[in-house]
C-alpha cells in the first residue's frame, strides 16, 4: 500500500537569515545574490550592511537604492561617498545629499555637483537638514 508523503514546505530565505548569527550573515552578505543583499541590507547591524556594500556583485542600481534608504548606517553612506566608481553616478550623489543620515560635510561637498532642478527640490524639501536646504538655495541664487 502506497503511503502519501507529506513534505514540509521549504524554509524561506527570510527564515534562514533569521536563524543565522551575525558572522554567518556577514559571510552570506558578502557572497549572496541580489535577493540576499536586498534582505540583509535592511539588517540594523553596521557590519552586515558593510558586507552587502562590499559584495563584488552589487549593482549600481542597488547602490542608488541603498543611498536613498533612511535606515542605512552612516558609515555605509561614507563608504559609498568614498568610492570614485559610485560617486561618478549622478543618482547616487542626489540620493546621498537627500539622505538625512549622510554626514553634513559629505552632503555639502556633493551639493556643489548637482543640477539646478535638484537644488531647487532639495531647497524646498523638509526631509533634509536645514543647513543642506539653505546651502542648496544659496547655490541656486549664485548660479542665477
Rosetta constraint file for C-alpha pairs under 8 A:
AtomPair CA 11 CA 15 HARMONIC 6.15 0.50
AtomPair CA 11 CA 16 HARMONIC 6.65 0.50
AtomPair CA 12 CA 16 HARMONIC 6.40 0.50
AtomPair CA 13 CA 17 HARMONIC 6.18 0.50
AtomPair CA 13 CA 36 HARMONIC 7.72 0.50
AtomPair CA 14 CA 18 HARMONIC 6.16 0.50
AtomPair CA 14 CA 39 HARMONIC 7.44 0.50
AtomPair CA 15 CA 19 HARMONIC 6.64 0.50
AtomPair CA 16 CA 20 HARMONIC 6.69 0.50
AtomPair CA 17 CA 25 HARMONIC 6.95 0.50
AtomPair CA 20 CA 24 HARMONIC 5.74 0.50
AtomPair CA 20 CA 25 HARMONIC 6.12 0.50
AtomPair CA 21 CA 25 HARMONIC 6.23 0.50
AtomPair CA 22 CA 26 HARMONIC 6.18 0.50
AtomPair CA 22 CA 48 HARMONIC 7.34 0.50
AtomPair CA 23 CA 27 HARMONIC 6.34 0.50
AtomPair CA 24 CA 28 HARMONIC 6.04 0.50
AtomPair CA 25 CA 29 HARMONIC 5.88 0.50
AtomPair CA 25 CA 40 HARMONIC 7.55 0.50
AtomPair CA 25 CA 48 HARMONIC 6.52 0.50
AtomPair CA 26 CA 30 HARMONIC 6.21 0.50
AtomPair CA 26 CA 47 HARMONIC 6.89 0.50
AtomPair CA 26 CA 48 HARMONIC 4.97 0.50
AtomPair CA 26 CA 51 HARMONIC 5.70 0.50
AtomPair CA 26 CA 52 HARMONIC 7.81 0.50
AtomPair CA 27 CA 31 HARMONIC 6.52 0.50
AtomPair CA 27 CA 51 HARMONIC 7.64 0.50
AtomPair CA 28 CA 32 HARMONIC 5.41 0.50
AtomPair CA 28 CA 36 HARMONIC 7.60 0.50
AtomPair CA 29 CA 36 HARMONIC 6.61 0.50
AtomPair CA 29 CA 37 HARMONIC 5.85 0.50
AtomPair CA 29 CA 40 HARMONIC 6.53 0.50
AtomPair CA 29 CA 48 HARMONIC 6.72 0.50
AtomPair CA 29 CA 51 HARMONIC 5.59 0.50
AtomPair CA 29 CA 52 HARMONIC 4.95 0.50
AtomPair CA 29 CA 55 HARMONIC 6.98 0.50
AtomPair CA 30 CA 51 HARMONIC 5.04 0.50
AtomPair CA 30 CA 52 HARMONIC 5.59 0.50
AtomPair CA 30 CA 54 HARMONIC 6.49 0.50
AtomPair CA 30 CA 55 HARMONIC 4.58 0.50
AtomPair CA 30 CA 56 HARMONIC 7.69 0.50
AtomPair CA 31 CA 55 HARMONIC 6.29 0.50
AtomPair CA 32 CA 36 HARMONIC 5.35 0.50
AtomPair CA 32 CA 37 HARMONIC 6.32 0.50
AtomPair CA 32 CA 55 HARMONIC 7.82 0.50
AtomPair CA 33 CA 37 HARMONIC 6.24 0.50
AtomPair CA 33 CA 57 HARMONIC 7.60 0.50
AtomPair CA 34 CA 38 HARMONIC 6.07 0.50
AtomPair CA 34 CA 58 HARMONIC 7.35 0.50
AtomPair CA 35 CA 39 HARMONIC 6.29 0.50
AtomPair CA 36 CA 40 HARMONIC 6.07 0.50
AtomPair CA 37 CA 41 HARMONIC 5.86 0.50
AtomPair CA 37 CA 52 HARMONIC 5.73 0.50
AtomPair CA 38 CA 42 HARMONIC 7.11 0.50
AtomPair CA 39 CA 43 HARMONIC 7.51 0.50
AtomPair CA 40 CA 48 HARMONIC 6.89 0.50
AtomPair CA 40 CA 49 HARMONIC 6.92 0.50
AtomPair CA 40 CA 52 HARMONIC 7.15 0.50
AtomPair CA 41 CA 48 HARMONIC 7.09 0.50
AtomPair CA 41 CA 49 HARMONIC 5.05 0.50
AtomPair CA 41 CA 52 HARMONIC 6.31 0.50
AtomPair CA 41 CA 66 HARMONIC 7.79 0.50
AtomPair CA 41 CA 72 HARMONIC 7.74 0.50
AtomPair CA 42 CA 49 HARMONIC 7.62 0.50
AtomPair CA 42 CA 71 HARMONIC 7.25 0.50
AtomPair CA 42 CA 72 HARMONIC 7.59 0.50
AtomPair CA 43 CA 48 HARMONIC 6.93 0.50
AtomPair CA 43 CA 49 HARMONIC 6.92 0.50
AtomPair CA 44 CA 48 HARMONIC 7.95 0.50
AtomPair CA 44 CA 49 HARMONIC 7.62 0.50
AtomPair CA 44 CA 71 HARMONIC 7.49 0.50
AtomPair CA 44 CA 72 HARMONIC 7.56 0.50
AtomPair CA 44 CA 73 HARMONIC 7.68 0.50
AtomPair CA 45 CA 49 HARMONIC 6.49 0.50
AtomPair CA 46 CA 50 HARMONIC 6.11 0.50
AtomPair CA 46 CA 73 HARMONIC 5.96 0.50
AtomPair CA 46 CA 75 HARMONIC 7.59 0.50
AtomPair CA 46 CA 76 HARMONIC 7.46 0.50
AtomPair CA 47 CA 51 HARMONIC 6.18 0.50
AtomPair CA 48 CA 52 HARMONIC 6.37 0.50
AtomPair CA 49 CA 53 HARMONIC 6.42 0.50
AtomPair CA 49 CA 72 HARMONIC 7.50 0.50
AtomPair CA 49 CA 73 HARMONIC 7.59 0.50
AtomPair CA 49 CA 76 HARMONIC 6.85 0.50
AtomPair CA 50 CA 54 HARMONIC 6.07 0.50
AtomPair CA 50 CA 76 HARMONIC 5.87 0.50
AtomPair CA 51 CA 55 HARMONIC 6.21 0.50
AtomPair CA 52 CA 58 HARMONIC 7.69 0.50
AtomPair CA 53 CA 58 HARMONIC 6.90 0.50
AtomPair CA 53 CA 63 HARMONIC 7.58 0.50
AtomPair CA 53 CA 76 HARMONIC 7.46 0.50
AtomPair CA 53 CA 80 HARMONIC 7.94 0.50
AtomPair CA 54 CA 58 HARMONIC 7.79 0.50
AtomPair CA 58 CA 62 HARMONIC 6.55 0.50
AtomPair CA 58 CA 63 HARMONIC 7.39 0.50
AtomPair CA 59 CA 63 HARMONIC 6.51 0.50
AtomPair CA 60 CA 64 HARMONIC 6.32 0.50
AtomPair CA 60 CA 86 HARMONIC 7.14 0.50
AtomPair CA 61 CA 65 HARMONIC 6.40 0.50
AtomPair CA 62 CA 66 HARMONIC 6.11 0.50
AtomPair CA 63 CA 67 HARMONIC 6.04 0.50
AtomPair CA 63 CA 80 HARMONIC 7.69 0.50
AtomPair CA 63 CA 86 HARMONIC 7.59 0.50
AtomPair CA 63 CA 92 HARMONIC 7.14 0.50
AtomPair CA 64 CA 68 HARMONIC 6.31 0.50
AtomPair CA 64 CA 91 HARMONIC 6.34 0.50
AtomPair CA 64 CA 92 HARMONIC 5.00 0.50
AtomPair CA 64 CA 95 HARMONIC 6.73 0.50
AtomPair CA 65 CA 69 HARMONIC 6.25 0.50
AtomPair CA 66 CA 72 HARMONIC 7.10 0.50
AtomPair CA 67 CA 72 HARMONIC 7.79 0.50
AtomPair CA 67 CA 77 HARMONIC 6.49 0.50
AtomPair CA 67 CA 80 HARMONIC 7.62 0.50
AtomPair CA 67 CA 92 HARMONIC 6.38 0.50
AtomPair CA 67 CA 95 HARMONIC 5.44 0.50
AtomPair CA 67 CA 96 HARMONIC 5.48 0.50
AtomPair CA 67 CA 99 HARMONIC 7.14 0.50
AtomPair CA 68 CA 95 HARMONIC 4.91 0.50
AtomPair CA 68 CA 96 HARMONIC 6.66 0.50
AtomPair CA 68 CA 98 HARMONIC 7.41 0.50
AtomPair CA 68 CA 99 HARMONIC 6.01 0.50
AtomPair CA 69 CA 99 HARMONIC 7.24 0.50
AtomPair CA 70 CA 99 HARMONIC 6.44 0.50
AtomPair CA 70 CA 100 HARMONIC 7.29 0.50
AtomPair CA 70 CA 101 HARMONIC 6.82 0.50
AtomPair CA 72 CA 76 HARMONIC 6.73 0.50
AtomPair CA 72 CA 77 HARMONIC 7.22 0.50
AtomPair CA 72 CA 101 HARMONIC 7.79 0.50
AtomPair CA 73 CA 77 HARMONIC 6.76 0.50
AtomPair CA 73 CA 101 HARMONIC 7.65 0.50
AtomPair CA 74 CA 78 HARMONIC 6.28 0.50
AtomPair CA 74 CA 101 HARMONIC 5.95 0.50
AtomPair CA 74 CA 102 HARMONIC 6.15 0.50
AtomPair CA 74 CA 103 HARMONIC 7.06 0.50
AtomPair CA 75 CA 79 HARMONIC 6.19 0.50
AtomPair CA 76 CA 80 HARMONIC 6.32 0.50
AtomPair CA 77 CA 81 HARMONIC 6.18 0.50
AtomPair CA 77 CA 96 HARMONIC 7.31 0.50
AtomPair CA 77 CA 101 HARMONIC 7.91 0.50
AtomPair CA 77 CA 102 HARMONIC 6.11 0.50
AtomPair CA 78 CA 82 HARMONIC 6.06 0.50
AtomPair CA 78 CA 102 HARMONIC 7.35 0.50
AtomPair CA 78 CA 103 HARMONIC 7.55 0.50
AtomPair CA 78 CA 106 HARMONIC 7.81 0.50
AtomPair CA 79 CA 83 HARMONIC 6.49 0.50
AtomPair CA 80 CA 86 HARMONIC 6.52 0.50
AtomPair CA 80 CA 87 HARMONIC 7.19 0.50
AtomPair CA 81 CA 86 HARMONIC 7.31 0.50
AtomPair CA 81 CA 87 HARMONIC 5.89 0.50
AtomPair CA 81 CA 93 HARMONIC 7.92 0.50
AtomPair CA 81 CA 96 HARMONIC 7.72 0.50
AtomPair CA 81 CA 106 HARMONIC 7.30 0.50
AtomPair CA 82 CA 87 HARMONIC 7.43 0.50
AtomPair CA 83 CA 87 HARMONIC 6.04 0.50
AtomPair CA 84 CA 88 HARMONIC 6.13 0.50
AtomPair CA 85 CA 89 HARMONIC 7.54 0.50
AtomPair CA 86 CA 92 HARMONIC 6.77 0.50
AtomPair CA 87 CA 92 HARMONIC 6.22 0.50
AtomPair CA 87 CA 93 HARMONIC 6.05 0.50
AtomPair CA 88 CA 92 HARMONIC 7.93 0.50
AtomPair CA 88 CA 93 HARMONIC 7.87 0.50
AtomPair CA 89 CA 93 HARMONIC 6.69 0.50
AtomPair CA 90 CA 94 HARMONIC 6.34 0.50
AtomPair CA 90 CA 114 HARMONIC 7.83 0.50
AtomPair CA 91 CA 95 HARMONIC 6.03 0.50
AtomPair CA 92 CA 96 HARMONIC 6.10 0.50
AtomPair CA 93 CA 97 HARMONIC 6.26 0.50
AtomPair CA 93 CA 110 HARMONIC 6.22 0.50
AtomPair CA 93 CA 114 HARMONIC 7.68 0.50
AtomPair CA 94 CA 98 HARMONIC 6.17 0.50
AtomPair CA 94 CA 110 HARMONIC 7.96 0.50
AtomPair CA 94 CA 111 HARMONIC 7.95 0.50
AtomPair CA 94 CA 114 HARMONIC 7.00 0.50
AtomPair CA 94 CA 118 HARMONIC 7.50 0.50
AtomPair CA 95 CA 99 HARMONIC 6.06 0.50
AtomPair CA 96 CA 102 HARMONIC 6.07 0.50
AtomPair CA 96 CA 107 HARMONIC 6.58 0.50
AtomPair CA 97 CA 102 HARMONIC 6.87 0.50
AtomPair CA 97 CA 106 HARMONIC 7.89 0.50
AtomPair CA 97 CA 107 HARMONIC 4.67 0.50
AtomPair CA 97 CA 108 HARMONIC 7.52 0.50
AtomPair CA 97 CA 110 HARMONIC 6.64 0.50
AtomPair CA 97 CA 111 HARMONIC 6.45 0.50
AtomPair CA 97 CA 128 HARMONIC 7.94 0.50
AtomPair CA 97 CA 132 HARMONIC 7.91 0.50
AtomPair CA 98 CA 122 HARMONIC 6.85 0.50
AtomPair CA 98 CA 127 HARMONIC 7.31 0.50
AtomPair CA 98 CA 128 HARMONIC 5.80 0.50
AtomPair CA 99 CA 127 HARMONIC 7.77 0.50
AtomPair CA 99 CA 128 HARMONIC 6.64 0.50
AtomPair CA 100 CA 127 HARMONIC 6.77 0.50
AtomPair CA 100 CA 128 HARMONIC 5.18 0.50
AtomPair CA 100 CA 129 HARMONIC 6.24 0.50
AtomPair CA 102 CA 106 HARMONIC 6.86 0.50
AtomPair CA 102 CA 107 HARMONIC 6.28 0.50
AtomPair CA 103 CA 107 HARMONIC 6.32 0.50
AtomPair CA 104 CA 108 HARMONIC 6.05 0.50
AtomPair CA 104 CA 132 HARMONIC 7.63 0.50
AtomPair CA 105 CA 109 HARMONIC 6.19 0.50
AtomPair CA 106 CA 110 HARMONIC 6.18 0.50
AtomPair CA 107 CA 111 HARMONIC 5.96 0.50
AtomPair CA 107 CA 132 HARMONIC 7.27 0.50
AtomPair CA 108 CA 112 HARMONIC 7.03 0.50
AtomPair CA 108 CA 132 HARMONIC 6.61 0.50
AtomPair CA 108 CA 135 HARMONIC 7.48 0.50
AtomPair CA 109 CA 113 HARMONIC 7.80 0.50
AtomPair CA 110 CA 114 HARMONIC 7.14 0.50
AtomPair CA 111 CA 119 HARMONIC 7.58 0.50
AtomPair CA 111 CA 135 HARMONIC 7.99 0.50
AtomPair CA 111 CA 136 HARMONIC 6.82 0.50
AtomPair CA 112 CA 139 HARMONIC 7.48 0.50
AtomPair CA 114 CA 118 HARMONIC 6.39 0.50
AtomPair CA 114 CA 119 HARMONIC 6.49 0.50
AtomPair CA 115 CA 119 HARMONIC 6.26 0.50
AtomPair CA 116 CA 120 HARMONIC 6.06 0.50
AtomPair CA 116 CA 140 HARMONIC 6.45 0.50
AtomPair CA 117 CA 121 HARMONIC 6.35 0.50
AtomPair CA 118 CA 122 HARMONIC 6.09 0.50
AtomPair CA 119 CA 123 HARMONIC 5.98 0.50
AtomPair CA 119 CA 136 HARMONIC 5.14 0.50
AtomPair CA 119 CA 137 HARMONIC 6.83 0.50
AtomPair CA 119 CA 139 HARMONIC 7.69 0.50
AtomPair CA 119 CA 140 HARMONIC 6.62 0.50
AtomPair CA 120 CA 124 HARMONIC 6.44 0.50
AtomPair CA 120 CA 136 HARMONIC 7.01 0.50
AtomPair CA 120 CA 137 HARMONIC 6.74 0.50
AtomPair CA 120 CA 140 HARMONIC 7.13 0.50
AtomPair CA 121 CA 125 HARMONIC 6.06 0.50
AtomPair CA 122 CA 128 HARMONIC 7.16 0.50
AtomPair CA 122 CA 132 HARMONIC 7.70 0.50
AtomPair CA 122 CA 133 HARMONIC 5.66 0.50
AtomPair CA 122 CA 136 HARMONIC 6.44 0.50
AtomPair CA 123 CA 132 HARMONIC 7.56 0.50
AtomPair CA 123 CA 133 HARMONIC 4.15 0.50
AtomPair CA 123 CA 134 HARMONIC 6.26 0.50
AtomPair CA 123 CA 135 HARMONIC 7.74 0.50
AtomPair CA 123 CA 136 HARMONIC 5.28 0.50
AtomPair CA 123 CA 137 HARMONIC 5.24 0.50
AtomPair CA 124 CA 133 HARMONIC 6.85 0.50
AtomPair CA 125 CA 133 HARMONIC 7.00 0.50
AtomPair CA 126 CA 130 HARMONIC 7.97 0.50
AtomPair CA 128 CA 132 HARMONIC 6.48 0.50
AtomPair CA 128 CA 133 HARMONIC 6.53 0.50
AtomPair CA 129 CA 133 HARMONIC 6.50 0.50
AtomPair CA 130 CA 134 HARMONIC 6.06 0.50
AtomPair CA 131 CA 135 HARMONIC 6.07 0.50
AtomPair CA 132 CA 136 HARMONIC 6.11 0.50
AtomPair CA 133 CA 137 HARMONIC 6.33 0.50
AtomPair CA 134 CA 138 HARMONIC 6.11 0.50
AtomPair CA 135 CA 139 HARMONIC 6.04 0.50
AtomPair CA 136 CA 140 HARMONIC 6.20 0.50
AtomPair CA 137 CA 141 HARMONIC 6.21 0.50
AtomPair CA 138 CA 142 HARMONIC 6.23 0.50
AtomPair CA 139 CA 143 HARMONIC 6.35 0.50
AtomPair CA 140 CA 144 HARMONIC 6.34 0.50
